[in-house]
């Protein structure tokens, strides 16, 4: 459903009237784009905040349009923590600010060494135009190393939002960073000796994961579109040459092309969920499935 400027104005008017009658603000609301962010915030702040997730399970963060009720919830949010370059965020951030002009927007990608797509252009040009958001791989959370930067960005904002709990948040932050280091080592040990190996995936959501552990990601999707016949032929040749035995696919994507390619190269389909709220479990699931094919 397309949401017009008039609809947004009516949402603001309605929620303002509702808030005038509220006697207690309750817990502060922190809005985020995807479920993995909810995991990190709750690890840091426990039950001190309410986390409002905009993109529901099974929806694509590239194309999702929020409902009227979700925009209404945004009007009550103190902070919006954006991943940085998700299609949903690039399309909706101005409208989110119009719903709640006083909302504090935190960019969790600050400090992350971004990956730029080489599809359809010169990589150096992409680096020069980083602020135009062109060609940036948005899946920064699919890396235990990036997750440490994300957590540090989150914790500063949460301490400002909850000054009375800042010491507890700092303690939780330290413990979480230690767990992220352990997860990184565990994945690294599992994939030791696999440097330079290739894996196939429908949507290229594991670029940062691949960079961390020296892997090559081969994607069926090309520039956000289903693979062309020529690209499928190229992948078939690559799959046979590199003895690819499995193709990873996310829940929200059509598996037809992946199934056809798997049949051609003798591989199996493996389901993954980069948008899983159980983020560390999913990271180990992905690492295990990659290790099994080698």
C-alpha positions in Angstrom: 0.0 0.0 0.0 1.4 3.4 -1.0 1.2 5.9 1.9 0.7 9.5 0.9 1.8 12.7 2.6 -1.7 13.4 3.7 -1.9 10.0 5.3 1.4 10.7 7.2 -0.1 14.1 8.3 -3.2 12.4 9.7 -1.0 9.8 11.5 0.9 12.6 13.2 -2.3 14.4 14.1 -3.9 11.2 15.5 -0.9 10.0 17.5 -0.4 13.5 18.9 -4.0 13.6 20.2 -3.5 10.1 21.7 -0.3 11.1 23.5 -2.0 14.2 25.1 -4.2 11.8 26.9 -1.4 9.4 28.1 -0.6 9.7 31.8 2.6 7.7 31.7 5.2 7.4 29.0 6.3 3.9 30.1 9.5 2.3 28.7 11.2 4.2 25.9 10.7 2.8 22.4 13.6 2.2 20.1 12.7 1.6 16.5 14.9 -0.5 14.2 14.7 -1.9 10.7 15.3 -5.7 11.1 15.2 -8.4 13.7 18.9 -8.9 14.3 19.1 -5.4 15.6 16.5 -6.4 18.2 18.8 -9.1 19.4 21.7 -6.7 20.0 19.6 -4.1 21.7 18.0 -6.5 24.1 21.5 -8.0 24.9 22.6 -4.5 25.8 19.5 -3.0 27.5 17.5 -6.1 28.6 13.9 -5.1 29.2 14.6 -1.4 29.8 13.4 -0.5 26.3 10.7 -1.6 23.8 12.1 -2.5 20.4 9.9 -1.7 17.5 11.0 -3.7 14.4 9.8 -2.3 11.1 10.5 -5.1 8.6 8.5 -8.2 9.8 9.7 -11.9 9.3 9.5 -13.0 5.7 9.5 -9.5 4.2 12.3 -8.1 2.2 14.2 -5.1 3.7 14.9 -3.9 0.2 11.2 -3.4 -0.8 9.1 -3.4 2.4 6.5 -0.6 2.9 5.4 -0.1 6.6 1.8 -0.2 7.6 -0.1 2.8 9.0 0.0 1.2 12.5 3.8 0.9 12.2 4.2 4.6 11.3 2.0 5.4 14.2 4.4 3.5 16.5 7.3 5.5 15.1 5.7 8.7 16.5 6.3 7.4 20.0 9.9 6.3 19.4 12.8 8.1 21.0 15.5 6.7 18.7 15.6 5.1 15.2 18.7 2.9 14.8 19.2 2.3 11.1 21.6 -0.3 9.6 22.6 2.4 7.1 22.0 1.2 3.5 19.0 -1.0 3.5 16.6 -0.2 0.6 13.8 0.2 3.1 15.8 2.8 5.0 16.9 4.7 1.9 13.2 4.9 0.7 11.6 5.7 4.0 13.9 7.7 6.3 12.6 11.1 5.2 9.0 9.9 5.8 10.0 8.5 9.2 11.4 11.8 10.1 8.2 13.5 9.0 6.2 11.3 11.3 8.5 12.1 14.2 10.7 15.2 13.6 12.3 14.9 17.0 13.4 11.2 16.6 17.1 10.7 17.0 18.5 8.7 14.0 21.6 6.6 14.7 23.5 5.1 11.7 24.9 1.8 12.9 27.2 1.5 9.9 29.4 4.4 11.2 33.0 3.0 11.4 32.3 -0.2 9.3 34.6 -0.7 6.4 31.9 -0.9 3.7 31.9 -3.2 0.7 31.0 -1.7 -2.7 29.5 -3.6 -5.5 31.5 -3.9 -8.7 28.4 -4.6 -10.7 27.8 -2.1 -13.4 30.5 0.4 -12.7 33.9 1.4 -11.5 34.8 0.5 -7.9 36.8 3.7 -7.4 33.8 5.7 -8.5 31.7 4.0 -5.9 34.2 4.9 -3.2 34.1 8.6 -4.3 30.3 8.6 -4.1 29.8 6.8 -0.9 27.5 9.5 0.4 25.2 8.9 -2.6 24.6 5.4 -1.2 25.4 3.9 -4.7 26.6 0.3 -4.7 27.0 -0.2 -1.0 26.4 -3.7 0.2 23.9 -3.2 3.1 24.4 -6.6 4.9 26.9 -5.2 7.5 25.4 -7.3 10.4 26.4 -10.6 8.7 29.9 -10.4 10.3 30.9 -10.9 13.9 33.6 -8.3 13.4 31.2 -5.7 12.1 28.8 -6.6 14.9 31.3 -5.3 17.5 31.1 -1.9 15.7 27.3 -2.1 15.6 27.1 -2.9 19.3 29.4 0.0 20.2 27.3 2.4 18.2 24.2 1.1 19.9 25.5 1.3 23.4 26.4 4.9 23.3 22.9 5.9 22.3 21.3 3.5 24.8 23.4 5.0 27.6 22.2 8.5 26.6 18.6 7.3 26.5 18.9 5.4 29.9 21.5 7.4 31.9 20.5 5.7 35.1 21.4 2.3 33.6 24.6 3.3 31.8 26.8 1.3 34.1 24.7 -1.9 33.6 24.7 -1.2 29.8 28.5 -0.9 29.8 28.8 -4.2 31.7 26.5 -5.9 29.2 28.4 -4.3 26.3 31.7 -5.7 27.6 30.2 -9.2 28.0 28.6 -9.1 24.5 31.9 -7.9 22.9 33.6 -10.9 24.5 31.0 -13.3 23.1 31.3 -11.7 19.6 35.1 -12.3 19.8 34.4 -15.9 20.8 32.0 -16.4 17.9 34.4 -14.9 15.5 37.1 -17.4 16.7 34.7 -20.3 16.6 33.7 -19.6 13.0 37.3 -18.9 12.0 38.4 -22.3 13.5 35.5 -24.1 11.8 36.5 -22.6 8.4 40.2 -22.8 8.8 41.8 -24.1 5.7 38.9 -23.0 3.5 40.4 -19.7 2.4 39.9 -19.1 -1.3 37.0 -21.5 -1.4 33.8 -20.5 -3.3 30.1 -20.8 -2.3 26.9 -20.1 -4.1 24.0 -18.1 -2.7 20.9 -16.7 -4.3 21.0 -13.1 -2.8 24.5 -11.8 -2.0 24.0 -11.3 1.7 27.3 -12.8 2.9 29.8 -10.4 1.4 31.1 -9.3 4.8 31.1 -12.9 6.1 33.1 -14.0 3.1 35.6 -11.1 3.5 36.1 -12.0 7.2 37.1 -15.6 6.4 38.7 -15.3 3.0 35.8 -16.9 1.0 34.4 -16.1 -2.5 30.6 -15.5 -2.8 29.0 -16.4 -6.1 25.5 -14.9 -6.4 22.6 -16.0 -8.5 20.9 -12.6 -8.2 22.5 -9.9 -10.3 22.0 -6.2 -9.6 18.9 -7.0 -7.6 17.3 -9.1 -10.4 16.7 -12.7 -11.1 19.6 -14.3 -13.1 19.5 -14.1 -16.8 20.0 -17.2 -19.0 23.6 -16.2 -19.7 24.3 -15.7 -16.0 22.8 -19.1 -15.2 25.0 -20.6 -17.8 28.1 -18.9 -16.3 27.1 -20.1 -12.8 26.6 -23.7 -14.1 30.1 -23.7 -15.5 31.5 -22.2 -12.2 29.6 -24.6 -10.1 30.9 -27.7 -11.9 34.5 -26.3 -12.1 34.6 -25.5 -8.4 32.6 -28.5 -7.3 29.9 -26.5 -5.5 27.8 -29.0 -3.6 25.2 -26.7 -2.0 23.4 -23.4 -2.9 22.3 -21.1 0.0 18.9 -19.4 -0.3 17.0 -17.1 2.0 13.5 -17.6 3.1 12.0 -14.5 1.3 13.3 -15.4 -2.1 11.9 -17.6 -4.9 13.9 -20.9 -5.0 13.0 -21.8 -8.6 16.2 -20.7 -10.2 18.3 -22.0 -7.4 16.6 -25.4 -7.7 17.3 -25.5 -11.5 20.9 -24.7 -11.0 21.3 -27.2 -8.1 19.9 -29.9 -10.4 22.4 -28.9 -13.2 25.5 -29.1 -10.9 24.4 -31.8 -8.6 24.1 -29.6 -5.5 21.5 -29.4 -2.7 19.5 -26.3 -1.5 20.3 -25.1 2.0 18.0 -22.6 3.7 19.5 -19.7 5.7 17.9 -16.7 7.3 20.1 -13.6 7.6 17.1 -11.8 9.2 16.8 -14.2 12.1 16.4 -12.7 15.5 18.6 -15.5 16.9 21.6 -13.9 15.2 24.5 -15.9 16.8 22.7 -19.2 16.2 22.1 -18.3 12.5 25.8 -17.2 12.1 27.0 -20.6 13.3 24.3 -22.4 11.1 25.7 -20.6 8.1 29.3 -21.4 9.0 28.5 -25.1 9.6 26.6 -25.5 6.3 29.6 -23.9 4.4 32.1 -26.1 6.2 30.0 -29.2 5.4 30.3 -28.7 1.7 34.1 -28.6 1.8 
